[in-house]
């Protein structure tokens, strides 16, 4: 594995559901420390590295979110099965039958998501998507085996999909949990790395926010603490190149980073959008335009912070997000880093000031 693959492996495999991001935050701080002048954080747990360029301002934030979707222990059945609640958006079909790690004070405990067997369901019941509340996690339950006493499982313990980063048969394709949005955190790190020996007329804030999946909470606190003048949110696009439409769509693996024209939380700053599109054309970086009608990113909070922060969302298309295994293309990742780096190099004070004018 090369350096990027090793980073993606470590950062995606780390445990870090919403509200429990410490392990991931430590990885990001460690990676940013040699690249930045200082490492800062807010009181909610978001982290950012400060890398001055040739000017203190504008302050340009490139942010991904540290948290992944997962679960939390909600309670126990009389037999010792684990009842759980979702942290982030889960579709019942995706969760059922998957291996999970319950992160306890004694260490991780392996379990599997179970339900009543389909063989005993009525025909009409089989047609329905099973609700999370009707599932449970089996950690090896047996009569007279209490997982609370034997395994140290407590209410409130976080639960993470048990999934490893893997390079697929097509070596450009990676499969892992948590590309949403450890990918964005890795992009922020790589942008800081790319700018080590390059002049940029601003101060870079390479950031990782907490609790995005449960309401963009860390975005609000980091925007207050870091005081960005302009923001590039890096988050996963939704790859649509699956049956029945296949490769006929624009949002497909290998099409380069998606530039968001709209999501449910933000419309990008028009002048910043124009700058991104011009930069992609000038540098011959493949991109596609995309939107997300049901879902928002950290930009939804950041662009409304203080008097307003010109913001945009950029990110590679990823298949099967909000599941235990998603698929991303390495070239799309590299082109996302390249595009954001080139845009940061252009964001001087006059350009950012112009973005706040009508």
Beta strands, then each sheet from edge to edge (+ up, - down):
strand 1: 38-41
strand 2: 47-52
strand 3: 59-65
strand 4: 70-76
strand 5: 82-87
strand 6: 99-104
strand 7: 107-114
strand 8: 136-138
strand 9: 158-161
strand 10: 166-167
strand 11: 173-176
strand 12: 203-209
strand 13: 230-234
strand 14: 237-238
strand 15: 257-263
strand 16: 287-292
strand 17: 310-318
strand 18: 326-329
sheet 1: 1+ 2- 12+ 3+ 13+ 17+ 14+
sheet 2: 1+ 2- 12+ 3+ 13+ 17+ 15- 16-
sheet 3: 5+ 4- 9+ 6- 7+ 8-
sheet 4: 10+ 11- 18+
end
